[in-house]
Amino acid sequence: MEVALQTTQKYGLQGLDLLCCGIFGHIELLLVAAQKLSRPDLREMALQRATCVVARAEQTGGYQLFPNLPNYVFSPSFFQGTAGIGYELLRLAYPEILPSVLLLESRGMALS
């Protein structure tokens, strides 16, 4: 876990904005580590990174989903598109309710 955290911290916001294998995957790693290791500093780092990526997407006109295409090219898919980004942003807000899809977690949720 420590090697993964060090690598994630080293590369910061480099790469594509994907949940499966990009920046939002790194954000998920930080969030899971914060939960499992009782490290609120890692959750704060995840929130800061997500805030930076969202701000960058607003400035550039979209998320970077493809390596050789402009940011305005849209993909609604989950693991490699905006649905996954949206889910991860919701998970950052409600980590105790929403499961980690990258860990294949499931949680029974009752609607009130």
N, C-alpha and C positions, 0 to 999 in steps of 0.2 A: 504494500500500500504506500509506503514512504517513497519508493522509487517512482511510482505513478504520480504521486503528488508533486514531487520535485520536478518531474518532466512537464507536468501540466503547468506548474508555476513558471518554469523556464520559458515555455513557448507562448505564454500569454494569449493574445488574441490573433495569432497567426493561423491561417487556414480558412476553410469554408465554414459557413454558419450552420452546420448540419447537426442533427441530434445523434445520428448513428456513429459518426466518425469525424466530427468537426468540433467547433468551438462549443456548441451546446452539449455535445457529449462530454467535453472537458468540464463544463459547468455542472453537469449531472454527477461526474466523479467527485467534484468538490462538495456537492450537496450530500451525497451518500457518505463520503468520508466524515463530513461534519456530524451527521447523524450517528454513524457507527462508532466514531472515536470521541464523541462528545466535545467537538471542537467548533464552537460558535464562530471563531475567526474564519474558518473555511466557508461557512455559510455566508458570511459577510463578503468574502472574496467572490463567491459565486454570484451574489447579488450585484456587486460592483461590475463584474465582467458582463453580466447580462444587460445592465444599464448602459454600459459602453457600446455593446453590440446594437442594441435598439436605437441608441442615439446616432450611431454611424449609419444604420439602415435608413433612418429618417433623413439624414443629410445627403446620402448617396442615391436615394430613391428605391431602395429595396435591400434585401438580404443577399449576401454572396452565396449562391447555391451551386454554381457551376464554375469550374476553374477558368474557362476561357470565354465566358459570356458576361455581358454587363449585368449589373445588379437588378435592373428592372425585369429581367427574364424570370417568370414566376413558375413555381412548382408547388402544388398543393399537397404533395405526398407527405407521409408521416416521418419516416426515418431520414429522408433526404429532401425535405421541403418545409414549407411554412406551417403545416399542421403540427409537425414535431416541435418546431420552435415555439408555437403557441402553447402546446402541452407543457413544455419545459418551463415556460414563463408562469403558467398556472401552478405547476409543481413547486416552483420557488416560493410562491405565495402560500401554498397549502401543502407542505411536504408531509404532514402527518395524515393527510387524507388521500392524496393521490400517490399511487405506487410508482416505483421506478420501472419503466418498461425495459430499460437496458439490462436490468437484473431479472427480468421476467417475474417481477413481484405481482401479486394480486391481493386485493383487499376487498372484503365484503363491505359495501357501503349501503347504508339505509338512508333513504330520502325522507326528510322530515316535512 
